[in-house]
């Protein structure tokens, strides 16, 4: 999960991750900007690369627990597992 307050940074980071795995293809869920209506996708038991705005993640769901999700805070240059 990629987290940032900037939508363009989320999109660019998702595209960069796709280029890092070349020549392999990512066949799982890829959502560069997750809308607030689909926040439940973060609990899915499948591999995903999802970009989400920090305001949506922290203001709407402050108590949400992410088990087995690696969170990359792009604005703070931090990685949480």
DSSP file (Angstrom, degrees, kcal/mol; ACC not computed):
  #  RESIDUE AA STRUCTURE BP1 BP2  ACC     N-H-->O    O-->H-N    N-H-->O    O-->H-N    TCO  KAPPA ALPHA  PHI   PSI    X-CA   Y-CA   Z-CA
    1    1 A X              0   0    0      0, 0.0    71,-3.1     0, 0.0     2,-0.5   0.000 360.0 360.0 360.0 128.0    0.0    0.0    0.0
    2    2 A X  E     -ab  51  72A   0     48,-3.2    50,-2.7    69,-0.2     2,-0.4  -0.891 360.0-164.7-104.2 133.1    1.4    3.4   -1.0
    3    3 A X  E     +ab  52  73A   0     69,-3.0    71,-2.4    -2,-0.5    72,-0.7  -0.973  23.0 136.3-125.3 129.1    0.2    6.4    1.0
    4    4 A X  E     -a   53   0A   0     48,-1.6    50,-1.4    -2,-0.4    51,-0.2  -0.976  52.4-129.9-158.8 160.8    0.6   10.0    0.0
    5    5 A X  S    S+     0   0    0     -2,-0.3     2,-0.6    48,-0.3    48,-0.1   0.517  91.7  79.3 -90.6  -5.6   -1.4   13.2    0.0
    6    6 A X     >  -     0   0    0      1,-0.1     4,-1.6     2,-0.0     3,-0.1  -0.905  63.9-159.7-107.7 121.3   -0.5   13.8   -3.7
    7    7 A X  H  > S+     0   0    0     -2,-0.6     4,-2.2     1,-0.2     5,-0.2   0.885  93.0  54.5 -65.6 -39.3   -2.5   11.9   -6.3
    8    8 A X  H  > S+     0   0    0      1,-0.2     4,-2.2     2,-0.2    -1,-0.2   0.856 106.8  51.6 -66.3 -32.5    0.2   12.3   -9.0
    9    9 A X  H  > S+     0   0    0      2,-0.2     4,-2.3     1,-0.2    -1,-0.2   0.883 108.1  52.3 -69.0 -38.4    2.9   10.9   -6.7
   10   10 A X  H  X S+     0   0    0     -4,-1.6     4,-2.1     2,-0.2    -2,-0.2   0.935 111.4  46.2 -60.8 -46.9    0.7    7.8   -6.0
   11   11 A X  H  X S+     0   0    0     -4,-2.2     4,-2.2     1,-0.2    -2,-0.2   0.925 113.4  48.3 -63.4 -45.0    0.3    7.2   -9.7
   12   12 A X  H  X S+     0   0    0     -4,-2.2     4,-2.2     1,-0.2    -1,-0.2   0.874 110.6  51.4 -64.8 -37.0    4.0    7.7  -10.5
   13   13 A X  H  X S+     0   0    0     -4,-2.3     4,-2.2     2,-0.2    -1,-0.2   0.892 109.4  50.0 -68.1 -38.8    5.0    5.4   -7.7
   14   14 A X  H  X S+     0   0    0     -4,-2.1     4,-1.8     2,-0.2    -2,-0.2   0.917 111.8  47.9 -64.4 -42.8    2.7    2.6   -8.9
   15   15 A X  H  X S+     0   0    0     -4,-2.2     4,-1.8     1,-0.2    -2,-0.2   0.891 110.3  52.9 -64.8 -39.0    4.0    2.9  -12.4
   16   16 A X  H  X S+     0   0    0     -4,-2.2     4,-1.6     1,-0.2    -2,-0.2   0.903 106.9  52.0 -64.2 -41.1    7.6    2.9  -11.1
   17   17 A X  H  X S+     0   0    0     -4,-2.2     4,-1.1     1,-0.2    -1,-0.2   0.896 107.6  52.8 -61.7 -39.1    6.9   -0.4   -9.1
   18   18 A X  H  < S+     0   0    0     -4,-1.8     3,-0.3     1,-0.2     4,-0.3   0.881 108.5  49.8 -63.8 -37.4    5.6   -1.9  -12.3
   19   19 A X  H >< S+     0   0    0     -4,-1.8     3,-0.8     1,-0.2    -1,-0.2   0.799 103.1  61.6 -73.1 -26.3    8.8   -1.0  -14.1
   20   20 A X  H 3< S+     0   0    0     -4,-1.6    -1,-0.2     1,-0.2    -2,-0.2   0.821 103.1  49.3 -67.5 -30.3   10.9   -2.5  -11.3
   21   21 A X  T >< S+     0   0    0     -4,-1.1     3,-2.5    -3,-0.3    -1,-0.2   0.473  90.3 157.5 -90.5  -0.1    9.5   -6.0  -11.9
   22   22 A X  T <   +     0   0    0     -3,-0.8     3,-0.1     1,-0.3    -3,-0.0  -0.397  57.9  34.7 -58.4 135.7   10.1   -6.0  -15.6
   23   23 A X  T 3  S+     0   0    0      1,-0.1    -1,-0.3    -2,-0.1     2,-0.1  -0.949 113.0  74.3 -90.3   6.4   10.3   -8.4  -17.5
   24   24 A X  S <  S-     0   0    0     -3,-2.5     2,-0.4    -6,-0.1    -3,-0.1  -0.402  77.8-130.6 -77.3 161.5    7.8  -10.0  -15.1
   25   25 A X        -     0   0    0     -3,-0.1     2,-0.7    -2,-0.1    -1,-0.0  -0.939   9.3-130.0-115.7 136.8    4.1   -9.0  -15.3
   26   26 A X        +     0   0    0     -2,-0.4     4,-0.1     1,-0.1    -8,-0.0  -0.763  27.7 175.9 -82.6 116.5    2.0   -8.1  -12.3
   27   27 A X        +     0   0    0     -2,-0.7    -1,-0.1     2,-0.1     2,-0.1   0.257  51.6  80.1-106.8  10.2   -1.2  -10.2  -12.5
   28   28 A X  S    S-     0   0    0      1,-0.2     2,-0.2    18,-0.0    20,-0.2  -0.283  95.4 -46.8-106.6-167.7   -2.8   -9.1   -9.3
   29   29 A X  E     +d   48   0B   0     18,-1.2    20,-2.1    -2,-0.1     2,-0.4  -0.413  51.2 178.9 -68.8 130.7   -4.8   -6.1   -8.2
   30   30 A X  E     +d   49   0B   0     18,-0.2     2,-0.4    -2,-0.2    20,-0.2  -0.958   8.5 165.0-133.4 114.0   -3.4   -2.7   -9.1
   31   31 A X  E     -d   50   0B   0     18,-2.4    20,-2.7    -2,-0.4     3,-0.3  -0.904  15.5-169.5-129.7 101.9   -5.3    0.4   -8.1
   32   32 A X  S    S+     0   0    0     -2,-0.4     2,-0.4     1,-0.3    -1,-0.1   0.867  83.7  21.8 -62.0 -37.5   -3.1    3.6   -8.4
   33   33 A X  S    S-     0   0    0     17,-0.1     2,-0.5    19,-0.1    -1,-0.3  -0.925  79.4-151.3-134.6 109.0   -5.7    5.8   -6.5
   34   34 A X        -     0   0    0     17,-3.0    19,-0.4    -2,-0.4     2,-0.1  -0.669  14.5-135.7 -82.6 122.8   -8.2    4.0   -4.3
   35   35 A X    >   -     0   0    0     -2,-0.5     3,-1.7     1,-0.1    -1,-0.0  -0.428  22.4-114.1 -73.8 155.3  -11.5    5.8   -3.9
   36   36 A X  G >  S+     0   0    0      1,-0.3     3,-1.3     2,-0.2     4,-0.1   0.780 113.5  64.4 -61.4 -28.2  -13.0    6.1   -0.4
   37   37 A X  G 3  S+     0   0    0      1,-0.3     3,-0.3     2,-0.1    -1,-0.3   0.715 102.9  48.7 -68.3 -19.9  -15.9    3.8   -1.4
   38   38 A X  G X  S+     0   0    0     -3,-1.7     3,-2.1     1,-0.2     4,-0.3   0.087  70.0 120.8-107.3  22.4  -13.5    0.9   -2.0
   39   39 A X  G X   +     0   0    0     -3,-1.3     3,-1.5     1,-0.3    -1,-0.2   0.751  64.2  70.2 -60.8 -24.9  -11.6    1.2    1.3
   40   40 A X  G >  S+     0   0    0     -3,-0.3     3,-1.7     1,-0.3    -1,-0.3   0.670  78.1  79.1 -68.1 -15.5  -12.6   -2.4    2.2
   41   41 A X  G X  S+     0   0    0     -3,-2.1     3,-1.9     1,-0.3    -1,-0.3   0.782  78.2  72.2 -61.7 -25.6  -10.3   -3.7   -0.5
   42   42 A X  G <  S+     0   0    0     -3,-1.5    -1,-0.3     1,-0.3    -2,-0.2   0.693  93.3  54.5 -65.5 -17.4   -7.4   -3.2    1.9
   43   43 A X  G <  S+     0   0    0     -3,-1.7    -1,-0.3    -4,-0.2    -2,-0.2   0.370  81.1 124.9 -93.2   4.0   -8.7   -6.1    3.9
   44   44 A X    <   -     0   0    0     -3,-1.9     2,-1.3     1,-0.1     4,-0.0  -0.377  65.1-131.4 -68.4 139.9   -8.6   -8.5    0.9
   45   45 A X  S    S+     0   0    0     -2,-0.1     2,-0.3     2,-0.0    -1,-0.1  -0.327  77.0  86.5 -87.7  55.0   -6.6  -11.7    1.3
   46   46 A X  S    S-     0   0    0     -2,-1.3     2,-0.1   -17,-0.0    -2,-0.0  -0.959  87.6 -86.4-145.7 159.9   -4.7  -11.3   -2.0
   47   47 A X        +     0   0    0     -2,-0.3   -18,-1.2     2,-0.0     2,-0.3  -0.463  55.7 163.9 -68.7 140.9   -1.6   -9.5   -3.3
   48   48 A X  E     -d   29   0B   0    -20,-0.2     2,-0.5    -2,-0.1   -18,-0.2  -0.994  38.5-148.4-153.3 157.2   -2.2   -5.9   -4.3
   49   49 A X  E     +d   30   0B   0    -20,-2.1   -18,-2.4    -2,-0.3     2,-0.4  -0.977  34.8 170.0-123.5 114.3   -0.5   -2.6   -5.0
   50   50 A X  E     -d   31   0B   0     -2,-0.5   -48,-3.2   -20,-0.2     2,-0.5  -0.988  24.9-152.6-132.5 133.1   -2.8    0.2   -4.0
   51   51 A X  E     +a    2   0A   0    -20,-2.7   -17,-3.0    -2,-0.4     2,-0.4  -0.892  20.9 178.5-101.3 134.4   -2.2    3.9   -3.7
   52   52 A X  E     -a    3   0A   0    -50,-2.7   -48,-1.6    -2,-0.5     2,-0.2  -0.998  31.5-113.5-139.0 139.9   -4.4    5.8   -1.2
   53   53 A X  E  >  -a    4   0A   0    -19,-0.4     4,-2.1    -2,-0.4     3,-0.3  -0.480  24.8-130.2 -69.9 139.6   -4.5    9.4   -0.2
   54   54 A X  H  > S+     0   0    0    -50,-1.4     4,-2.6     1,-0.2     5,-0.5   0.826 106.1  57.9 -63.3 -32.2   -3.4    9.9    3.4
   55   55 A X  H  >>S+     0   0    0    -51,-0.2     4,-1.6     1,-0.2     5,-0.6   0.904 108.8  45.5 -65.2 -39.5   -6.4   12.0    4.2
   56   56 A X  H  >5S+     0   0    0     -3,-0.3     4,-0.9     3,-0.2     5,-0.4   0.915 116.4  45.8 -67.9 -42.7   -8.7    9.2    3.2
   57   57 A X  H  X5S+     0   0    0     -4,-2.1     4,-0.7     3,-0.1     7,-0.2   0.934 123.6  28.7 -68.8 -47.4   -6.7    6.6    5.1
   58   58 A X  H  <5S+     0   0    0     -4,-2.6    -3,-0.2    -5,-0.2    -2,-0.2   0.820 122.2  45.0 -91.0 -32.0   -6.2    8.4    8.4
   59   59 A X  H  <5S+     0   0    0     -4,-1.6     3,-0.3    -5,-0.5    -3,-0.2   0.876 121.2  36.4 -80.8 -36.8   -9.2   10.7    8.7
   60   60 A X  H  <<S+     0   0    0     -4,-0.9    -2,-0.2    -5,-0.6    -3,-0.1   0.775 133.3  22.7 -86.1 -26.9  -11.9    8.2    7.7
   61   61 A X    ><  +     0   0    0     -4,-0.7     3,-1.3    -5,-0.4    -1,-0.2  -0.499  64.3 156.6-139.3  65.8  -10.4    5.1    9.3
   62   62 A X  T 3  S+     0   0    0     -3,-0.3    -1,-0.1     1,-0.3    -3,-0.1   0.786  79.7  46.4 -67.9 -24.4   -8.0    6.0   12.1
   63   63 A X  T 3  S+     0   0    0      2,-0.1    -1,-0.3    -5,-0.0     2,-0.2   0.338  79.1 131.7 -98.2   7.2   -8.4    2.7   13.9
   64   64 A X    <   -     0   0    0     -3,-1.3     2,-0.5    -7,-0.2    -3,-0.1  -0.413  46.0-149.6 -67.0 128.8   -7.9    0.5   10.8
   65   65 A X        -     0   0    0     -2,-0.2     2,-0.7     2,-0.0    -2,-0.1  -0.854   3.5-156.0-102.1 131.4   -5.4   -2.3   11.5
   66   66 A X    >   -     0   0    0     -2,-0.5     3,-0.6     3,-0.1     2,-0.4  -0.861  11.6-174.0-112.7  99.1   -3.4   -3.6    8.5
   67   67 A X  T 3  S+     0   0    0     -2,-0.7     3,-0.1     1,-0.2    -2,-0.0  -0.758  73.8   3.3 -90.8 137.3   -2.1   -7.1    9.1
   68   68 A X  T 3  S+     0   0    0     -2,-0.4     2,-0.5    13,-0.3    -1,-0.2   0.779 101.6 122.5  61.3  29.2    0.2   -8.5    6.5
   69   69 A X    <   -     0   0    0     -3,-0.6     2,-0.6    12,-0.2    -1,-0.2  -0.987  55.6-144.7-122.6 128.2    0.3   -5.2    4.6
   70   70 A X        -     0   0    0     -2,-0.5     2,-0.5    -3,-0.1    11,-0.2  -0.826  18.9-157.6 -90.1 122.1    3.4   -3.3    3.8
   71   71 A X  E     - C   0  80A   0      9,-3.1     9,-3.0    -2,-0.6     2,-0.6  -0.888   6.3-164.0-106.9 125.1    2.7    0.5    4.0
   72   72 A X  E     -bC   2  79A   0    -71,-3.1   -69,-3.0    -2,-0.5     2,-1.0  -0.934   7.0-155.8-109.7 113.8    5.0    2.9    2.2
   73   73 A X  E  >> -bC   3  78A   0      5,-2.6     5,-1.9    -2,-0.6     4,-0.9  -0.783  10.6-174.0 -88.5 102.0    4.6    6.5    3.3
   74   74 A X  T  45S+     0   0    0    -71,-2.4    -1,-0.2    -2,-1.0   -70,-0.2   0.853  79.8  51.6 -69.4 -35.4    5.8    8.4    0.3
   75   75 A X  T  45S+     0   0    0    -72,-0.7    -1,-0.2     1,-0.2   -71,-0.1   0.835 119.9  34.5 -71.8 -31.5    5.6   11.9    1.9
   76   76 A X  T  45S-     0   0    0      2,-0.1    -1,-0.2    -3,-0.1    -2,-0.2   0.448 103.1-126.2-100.7  -2.6    7.6   10.8    4.9
   77   77 A X  T  <5 +     0   0    0     -4,-0.9     2,-0.3     1,-0.2    -3,-0.2   0.939  63.3 140.2  53.6  51.0    9.9    8.3    3.2
   78   78 A X  E   < -C   73   0A   0     -5,-1.9    -5,-2.6     2,-0.0     2,-0.4  -0.917  42.2-155.3-127.2 151.5    9.0    5.6    5.6
   79   79 A X  E     -C   72   0A   0     -2,-0.3     2,-0.4    -7,-0.2    -7,-0.2  -0.995  10.4-174.3-128.0 127.8    8.2    1.9    5.3
   80   80 A X  E      C   71   0A   0     -9,-3.0    -9,-3.1    -2,-0.4    -2,-0.0  -0.984 360.0 360.0-124.9 131.3    6.0    0.0    7.8
   81   81 A X              0   0    0     -2,-0.4   -13,-0.3   -11,-0.2   -12,-0.2   0.393 360.0 360.0-113.4 360.0    5.5   -3.8    7.7
